Structures are given as structure tokens and as C-alpha cells.
Amino acid sequence: MANIKRKNKIIFILKNVFFMKDFKDNLINSLFEEKLINEEQALKLQKEKKETEQTVEEIIKEKKIILEKDLIKVKSKLLNVSIVDLLGKKINKDCFKIISEDLAKNYKMVVFEKDDCLIKVAMLNPDDFSAREAIEYIAREKNFKIEYYITDKKSLEFYLNQYSSFFSEIKEALETAEDLKVEKDEKRLSSEDETYQGAPISKVVSVIFKHAVEGLASDIHIEPTVDETRVRYRMDGILHTSLVLPKEVHSAIVSRIKVMANLKIDETRIPQDGRIRLKIQGQYIDFRVSILPLMDNEKVVIRVLDTNTKVLTLEQLGFLKDKIKIIEDSIKKPYGILLVTGPTGCGKSTTLFSLLNILNDSKSNISTLEDPIEYFIKGINQSQIRPNLGFSFASGLRTLLRQDPNIIMVGEVRDEETAELIVHAGLTGHFVLSTLHTNDAFGVIPRLIDMKVKPFLLANVLNIIIAQRLVRRLCKNCKEQISLSSEEEDQILSNLDNLSEEVIPKGVSLNKPLKVYRAKGCIYCKNTGYQGRVVISEVLSITNAMREKISAAEGKMLNFNEELKKQNFVTIRQDGFLKALLGLISLEEVWTAIEK
């Protein structure tokens, strides 16, 4: 038996030695064939490999010659292994028992799936002979068969962190849950916060916050169900369940969050709102906390506000060039009102800050009223409203008008008083930017008239209206082209047939067959098929002819068809179809957005 094992080991060693040599010899050739490096770079790599003790791969990574994802694709083909994404992957606890944490970190490999006698191993370097030898030894001892995969550094680090950080803290919290049940005298806990910080529940809450920031989540939902507590993260507009806990720890988690947000921990009958600031990954992150009483417990929703996030440009947000020109021409005017409209969570504030970033210079006094402050921009005076203290958008706006502003940004027009004040500000020589909740650009005018703004005043002050939605952007690494039926193509073309050639972006063809894509899923997009979000919008510039019609409105239906043709107006629906034909988004995302 011992001789058979020794013979198998020798065969394994010989096979892998020749296999790895073949891989290393072919890596440069494969990179050249895939047009990832040119002939000059290939020769330099061969020369540097001979002159130093570094491998080709080490040289490539050190000098960042190509992207990691491109290197992984080439290695995947050469080594004949599939690519796997471990980010957000549900982890089977049995997998942790096969390879120890030290071994996993040392050899940069993990077992991510186990099915009877088959184990699936993800490796950063499947060409690492020592790592393969180690896992082959474990497999022989436990009668496992191995299926190898390649993964990227971020994906591997995410999985390695699970060994100690996340699950050990959750386990510790569950084991001591009975000891951490919230007592009636919970006020004592807030006075002994230092002691409470060391409790397992405190660690679990910290991990929940940390994973939200690492996963680029916009919101955290901590909600009780009949027999468990569910933690969900909203990423790219979609909620994903991340963790399920026993219901016994729910009250302790809620109490811990209340302590951190300086809320009343013994008050469970009415809603409460608060804020938390934590230092995560070297950056201060703000969290806006909302607690809602339910039938027999409380639900917590936390908005993640990374104020250090760089403000995106209009182009990065997804606005097409023709619309960017209309917007930039409009904000050059010294006074008037610019409104961004759309449903909650459609990126209105982000668009406003992109505009403020363009307007921000030393010659202008820019002041804002926000709830909450989502971005910090140097050179802009930003104020957080506090309605519970009487500091509302309306009262704040009155104060701002005495602060000699050139440009004012009001977070949202919520009532008649604020609507009246922004119109007054726009008429008295200030440029005002704000948001409103309507379905499209045309709904803004009747909405403001309904808020008791006089039509003739509105006509003189309104400059431009931007209506928008946020949709998920297709992952450029895995999106795949699809064929449409004749009926589907006709439906798309009928929506675009009245558009001028001037607004059709380069790269879009309106000839059949239409070129559209769908989401697939890969290692780079966490198998969702999407990466980030993009705006679909309509931009309505108010012309003199429109002003005359608005002024005479007084409850009449407004018809702007003639004026819209003259300014080559593109609706949200049409903008969505154009971006689908550009390969930025899927048709499913367009339909979902416009149906909402």
C-alpha cells in the first residue's frame, strides 16, 4: 500500500513539473497572441526573466503591464481551469475544515465547494507546484477528488477573511445570545459603553457595517421575521440577503445600534432617527439610521453615506453628449431654477452635485441645504437641515438669502413654502438647483402650480428640467449579444423613429438586426451580470415659446410638441433604448425603469 502511494506521488510530481514548465514557456506567447502585449514588450519580458530571478507573472504584476482580469483569462486557458468568483458566495462551513486558515493563506488557495467526494479548489496561482502538492496530499488522505479553479486576489481575500472575521464573531454572538438578552434597565449599557464595546454583539454590528462598506452597499436592512433576523444589503439598487441570525439576538443588535446613534434604547413604541460616524478602512463613513416599530419588534434601515466619494461627472453618470451640452448651456445663466426630478433613489442628489462641481469656483458663493449631506465639496458652504429643531428647507432658505449667495442648492422642494421661496430666489438674481418628485419632466410644471406657484412667475424663472432613472450597467467583461424577434425590433424602432440624427450617438445602428445585449455573470461582477449603474434621462430646456404657454396655463393642459421637435427632445424611454443599443444596459432594465 505504501509503495502504491509513493508511486502515485512520483507520477504526480513528474506530471506537474512538465506541466508547469510548459505553462511558463507559453505565457508570453499567449499574451502576445491575445494582443495584450506587443512584440517589444514580449522581448523585454523574456530578457528580464533571464536577468532576474522573477517569473514572467511577477514582472507583469510588479510593472502593471496588463490588467489582472486579462492575466487571469490567459492563465485560465493555458492551465485549462475555469474562473470562479468568490465575492458574496455563500460559504459551506464544511469547506473550512478541509484546509486550515494558515494553509489557505500560505498557499493562496481555498476549498469553496464540497459535493460528496469532490472538492472544488480556487487558487490564485494554479501553477504553484507546492500548493498543488499540499492539496493533493490532503485529498489522498481523505479520498477526495479535486477540481481546480482560478480566482483573483480580491475574491480570494474576501473568502480568506471568512475564516476568522465574519463567522467567528457571529458564532461567538450566538453562543452568548442568552447572556446578551436586553434587560429592562438598558440605560445602564449606554453609561457602560466601554464594557459593551467588547461584547460579541458589538463585534457583529461592526462586521455588518464593515461588510456594507466593502461591498459598496447603499443601504443596510436589519429586519425581524417570524423565527429569524435577516440582514440585507442594497447593492446597485437590488436587495441581497447577506446573513440570517436567530431571532434571539435581534433586540441586542437593535439596542447596540441605538447606543451608537445616541437614540433612546428603552423607547420601542415610536420611530427614531439618528446618525453614526465610523472609521472604516482609514476613511470616516456616515450612517443614517432609521428605526421603525413593528408588531412585536423593530426594523432598522441604515443609509451608508460615504462623504469621501469622488463626485462623478455628467458623462460618468451616463448622460449623452447632446444632453450634457444642453445642461451646461443652462447652468451658465446667472439666475433661474434648475430642477432634477424622479422617484426616490434615482440619483437626483448625485446629479445636482455633479452640476455644483462644474459651477464651483472662487468667483461664486455657493450654499446648500441638504438632508443628509451626502458629499463634501471643498469651497461650497453645506448645511444639514434639522426639522426637529425648526431648521427646515424653508427656514434655511430664508437665512441663505441673507448670506449673499450666487448659487443655492435646496435638497428637495417638499412644501408650498419652499416652492414659493425658490421661485422668489430665482427671480431676485440667484441660480437655484433643487429636486422634486414627479414621473417625468412635464409633470414638474403642474406639480409646482399645484403647490400654489403662480404660472406667470414660474414661466419667468424656470430654466431647465432633468428627469431621470437609475438602471444597472451591464458588466463589460461578460455581457452577451442576443437576437430579438421581429416584433421586438419593430417596437424599439417605433419608439426611436421620430428622433433626429443629431441625437443618435455614435456606435448606434437603427438597421435590422438590432444589436442588444443581456446580463450573463462572471468573476468581475459577482455573477450578477451588472457593474454599477447608469442614468437614463430626459432634459427639457424651457424656451420663450414654452414660457408663454406656461404663463397662460391656469389649469390648462400644456402642449409643447412643436417646441420639443425644435430642441430634439429625447424621452427617458428613448434614452433607455439608445443606451441598450450602445451595449450599456439590457432591455430588461429599460422596461423595468419605465414601468416604475
N, C-alpha and C positions, 0 to 999 in steps of 0.2 A: 504493500500500500504506500509506504514511504517513498519507494522507488518511482511509483507512478506519479506521485505528487511532484517529486524532483524533476522528472522528465517533462511534465506539463509546464513547470515553471521555466525550464530551459527553452522549451518551444516558444513560450510567451515572450521571453526576453529577446530571443533571436528575431522573432516576427516583428516586435516593436522597434528594435534597433534599426532594421532595414526600412520599416515604415516611416519612422521619424526622419531618417536621413533623406528619404525620397521627398518628404514634405518640405524640409528646409531647403533643398535644392530647387524645388519647383515654386516656392513662394514668390520670388522676384519675378519669374516668368509669368506667373498667373496675374500678378498685379499689373504687369506690362500689358498682357493680353486683354485685361479688363479695362485698359486705358486709365488706370488710376495713377500710374506713374509714367513718365516719358523715358526715352532711351537714355538720356543723360542721367536721370535720377537712378535708373536701374544700374548703370555702370558705377555710379558713386556708391550705391548700396553694396555692391559686390566688393568694391575696393575697401570701403570702411569695415566691412565684415572681416576681411583678411587682416587689416591693420590693427583691429581691436579684438577684444575677446567677447564683444557683444554679438547677440544674434541679430538677424535681419529685423525681427519683430521689435526687439528692444530699441534699435536705432530708429525705426519708424515711429514708435510711441514717444521716444525722447524728443525727436525733432518735429513731431506732429505733421508728418508728411501727408498722411491721409486721415480721414475720419475713422473713429473706432468702429462704427457700424459697417463701413466699407471693408475694413480689415476682417471683421467677423464673417461677412458674407463670403469672402475669398477663402478663408480658413475652413468655413463650413463645407465648401465644395471640395477643397483639397483633401480634407480629412474624412469626407463622406459622413458627416454628422449633421443633425438638424439643429436649428437655432431655437432656443427656448427663452421666453421672458418670464422672470420670477417675480417681477414687481406686482404687488397686490394679489399674488397667487395664494389660494387657501392652502394652509400647511397641515399635512398629516403628522401628528405628533410621533408616530412610529418611525418616521424618517429620521428624526433627530437621534434616535437610539442606535442607528446603524453606523454613523460616523460621528465621532466626538467633536466638540466645538474646536478644540485645539488642532485636530487633524484637518478639519474643514478649512480653518483659517490658514494653516501651514501650506496645504496643497491647493488652496483656492478651488475647492470643489464641494458640492453638496448633493445629497440624495433628496430629490424633490418629489418623488412618487414611488410607491411600492404597490405592486399587484401580484399577490401570491409570492412566487419565487423570482419575479422580475423586478429589478430596481432601475430607476432612471436617474442617471448621474449628470448633473450640469457642471461643466468645468470652464474656468476662464481660459485655460490652456490645455486643450485635449491632446496636444503634442508633448505634454510634460510626462516623460517616461516614469519618473519617480512616483508621480501622483497615480498614474495608471497601475503601477506595480502595487501600490498600497491598497487601492480599492479592489484590485483583482485578488489580493491576498484575503481581504475581508470576505469577498464574495465566495472564494473557495471554501473558507471555514464555515460559512453559513449556508452554503449551497444556493447561492443567488446567481441569476444570470444578469448581465449588465447591458444597458442601452445607454450609449453616450450622447451627450448634447453639449453644445457650446452656448455660452451666455456672455453678457457684457459686464463690466465692472460694477456699474450702479445696481444692476439686477442682483449680482452675487452679494454685494454689500447689504442690500435690503434683506436677503434671505439669512445671511450670517447674523444680522442684528436680532433675528428672531430667536436665536439660541438663548440669549440672555435677557435682552431688554424687555421685550413686549410680554412674552408668555410667562416668564418667571415672575414678573410683577403682578400679572393677572392672577396667576396661581396663588401667589402669596396673599393677595387680597381675598380670594375666595376661601382660602384656608382659615383666614381670621375674620371672615364676614360676621360670624356670630358675635365676636368681641367688638365689632365696629358698628353695631346697630345704633341708630341715632337715639339718644336719650332725650327726655323732655328738657333737661337743663343744658341745651346745646350752646347757650351763650358762653358757657364756661370754655367751650372749644375755641371760640374766637379770641378769648383772652389768653389762651394757651396755644396760640398758633404755632409756636416753635415746636412744641411737642407733637402737634397734629401733623406738621410737615413731614415728620418721619414715618407716619403711618402708611401702610400699604395702599390704602385708598388714595392718599395724596399722590403716591407714585403713579398709580393707574391713571389718575386725572392728568398728570403731567405728560404721560405717554400718549394719551388721547390727543392732547394739544399738539405735541411734537409731531405725531404722525399726520395730523391735519396740515401742518405747515410743510412737512416734507413731501406730502402728496399733492400740494398746491390746491387744497380744498378751499372753497369759498365759504362753506358753512358746515357746522357740526350739529347733528341731531342726536340727542340722547333721550330716548323715549321708552316708557314702560309699556309692555304688552301684558297679556293675561298671566303668563308664567315666566317672563324673562325681561331683560333690559337690552334694547338694541341700540348700537352706536352706528350711525350712518354719516358718510361724508358726501357733500355735493361737489363733484368734480366735472368741469365742462358742462355745468347745468343739469347733470344727472346724479341722482342719489344712489350711492353704493353702500351696501351693508358691510361694515368692516369688522364688527365684533358683536358677539351675543353673550351676555352675562346673566347669572341668576338674578332674579328679581330682588333677592335679599340685600344686594349691595346698592340698589338704586338710590335709596334715601341717603346713604352715606356719600355717594357720588354727588348728588344734588347739593347736599349740605356743604361739601368741600368747595364746590363751585360758588356757592353763596358767600362763603367766607372769603374767597379770593376776590369776589366782585363787590365786597362790602355791602352785602344785602342782609336783610333780616332772616336768619336761619330758622326762627320759630314761626315765621309767617308763611302759611301754606294755602291761605284762602283767596288771595288776590294776586294778580300778575305782578312781577317785579322785573326791572331792567337795570343793568349795571355794566361796568367795563372792567376788563382785566388787561394788564400790560405785563408781558413776559419776555425774557431774553432767550431766544431760541436760535441756535446756530450762529451766535455772535450778533444777531440783529434783534432789536426790540419790535415785538409784534403786538398789536392791539386786538382784543377780542371783545365784541359787543354781545352781552349776554341778555337773553330774553327767557323768563321762566313763566310758564302758563300752568295754572292749576287744572288738573283733570278730575275725573270722577273720584278716584281714590289715590292719586299720586300727582306728581308734577313732571311736565315735559320741559326739557332745556334745548333751546336752539341758540347757537353761538356763531356770529358772523366773524370771519377771520379778516382782519384789516392790516395788511402789510403795507404800512405807510412808506416803507423804503422802496417799494416797487417803482421802477422807472416808468414815467408817463410815456405811453405809446403815441406814435404819430398817427395821423388820419389814415395814411397808407397802410401802416401796420395793423390798424383796426379793421381794414378791409374796404375802405371807401375807394371807389374807382376814380380815375384821374379827372373825368369831366365833373364829377360831384365835388371833388376837392377844390377845383378852380372856382366853382360857384360859391362854396363856403368861404374860401379865402378872400374872394372879392367882397363878400358881405361883411366880414369882420373888420374890413378896413374902414368902414363907415364910422364916423365919430360918435354917433348916438343911435338909439333904436333898441329893438329887442330881438334876440335870437332864442328860439325855443327848441328843445330836444324832447321828443315825445315817444311814448311806447309803454308797454306793460312793465311791471316790476321785474328787475333782474335782466333788463335788455341792454345794459351798458350805457345808460344815459349819462351818468356821472363821469364815466371814463371818457366819453366823447367830449364833455364840457372841459375836462382837464387837458385834453389834447389841444383844444382851442385856446385855453388860458396859457398853455405853454408857448403857443405861437405868439400870443399878444404880449407876453411878459417881457418888458424891457424897462430900463431905468427912467424913461420919459413918462411912464404911466403909473398911476396909483391904482392898484388892483386890490379889491377887498372881496371876501367871500363869506357867505353864511351857509354852514353845512350841518348835516345830521345823518351820519357822523362825518368827521374828516377822514377821507379815505387815502389821500395822497398829500404829501408835504412838498410844496414847490417854493424854492428859495426866491425871495423878492415879492411874494404875494402875502397879504395880510389875511389869514384864515381864522374864522371864528366858528366855534361849536355852539349851536343853539341849545338852550336848556329850558324847554317849555314849563317844566315843573317849578322853575324859579321866575317865570314870567318873561324869559328871553326867547321869544318866538321869531319866526321869519319876519313877521310884520313889524314887531317892535325893534328887531335888529336892523331892519331896512331903514327905519326912521333915523336910527343912530348913524348908520353908514352914510346917509345923505348929508350929514353934518361933518363927515370926515374927508371932504374934498376928493371924492373918488372920480376916476375917469371910467373905470370898468368895474361893474358889480356882478358877482355871481350869486344867485339865490338857489339853494339846493332844490327846492320844489315849490310850485305855486299850489298851495293846499286850500286856500280860502279866498273869499271875496276881498278881504282887506289887503292881502298880499298881492292879489291880481291888480287892484287899484293902484297900489304903491309902485309896482314895477312899471306900469304904464306911465305914471307920473314921473318916475325917474328917467325913463326913456325920452319923455317929452321935454325934460329940463336939461338935456345935453349929456346924458350918461349912456354908455353902452351896457346893456343888461343881458346876461345869459341866465337861463333857468330851464327847468323841466316841468313837464305836465303829463298826466296820464290820459292818453287817447289812443285809439287804434291806428289812426293814420294822420298824415299831415293836415288833411282837410278838416278833421274833427276838432282841431285847435281853435279855429275861429268861432264856431257855435258854442264851444265849451267856455271860452272867455266871455262871450256875450251873455251866456247863461250865468256867469259869475258877476254879472252887473257891470261889465266894462262897456262903455258907450262905443258903438260901432265906429263913429267918426274919429274918436280918439285912437282906437285900435288900428284903424286904417293908416293913420299918420305915423304910428310908432313901430309897427311890426315889419321887420326886415326879411327874416328867413325862418323856415320851419324845417326841422330834420326829424323824420320818423324812422325808427329802426327796430330791428330784432337781432338777437344773437343766435347764431347757429354753429354747430360743431364743424370744425375744419377737418377735411379728410387727411389721414396720415399719408404723406407723400411717398413713404417707403413701401406701402403695401396696397394702396388703392388699386382697384382693378376695373378696367373698362367693361361696360356691359352694352348689350344690344337692346334697343327699345322697339316696341311694336309700332306699327304704322300709326295707330290711334294715339299713342303716347307722344310720338313725334309731332303729329298734327296739333295736339293740344298745346305743346310747348311753342311751336311756331306761330300758332294763332294768338298767343299772348305777346309775341315779340314782333308781329307783322307791322305795327304802326311806329316802330322805333326808327329814328334817323340813323344813318350810317355813322354819324359823328359820335354817337354814344355806344356803338358796338365796340368793345375792347379788342385789341389785337390778340389773335390766337383763338377767337371765337368764329366758328363757321356755322352759318344757318342753312347749309345744304345737307340733305339727307345722304347717308345715315348720320345722325347727330352723335357727337362723341361725349358720352357722360360716364361717370364712374360711381362705384359703390364702395362701402367700407368692407375691409376684409379682416384685418387684425394681424399684428406681428409683435416682435420683441420691443420695438421702439414706441409703440402706442399702447402698451399693456393689453394687447389683444382686443382693443375696443374698435380699432379701425379709424380712430379720430385723435387728433392732436391739437389742442387749443380751440379757440372759437373765432369766428369772423362775423362782421356786421353785414346785414343786408338792409338797405335803406332806401328812402325817397327824400329828395331835397326840393322844397318848394320855395322859390325866390319870389317875394311879393313885388309885383310890378305896379306902375302907376294905374294901368287899366284895372288891375285887381283891387287897388285901393279905392277906386271909385265905386266898385261893386260892393265892397265891404262896408263902406261909409253909408251906402243906401240900403244895407241889408235889412235891419229891423225885423228879424224873424223870417225873412225870405230865404229860400234855397239858393245857394250860390252856384253859378255855373262858370267855371274857369276854362272850359275846353279849348277855346281859341288861344288863350294866353299860354296854356300848357303846351300846346303844339309849338308855339314860337320859342319856348325855352327848352325844348326837347326833354320834357319831364319823363322820368323813369320811375315807375311804381316799385314798391317793395317786392311784389310778386315778380316783376320783370327783372329786377336786380338779382333776385334769387336764382332765376333761370340762367341769367348771364354768368353768374358765378359757378353754377353747376356745369355749364358748357366750358368754363375755364378750367374745370377739374378741381376747384377749391372745395366744393361741398357736394353732398349727394342730393338727389331729387327728393328722397325721403325727408331730409332736413328742411327742404324748401316747403314741402306740403305741410309738415308739422308746424312750422313757424307761421305760415299764412293762415292756417286753420285756427290757430290760437287767437 
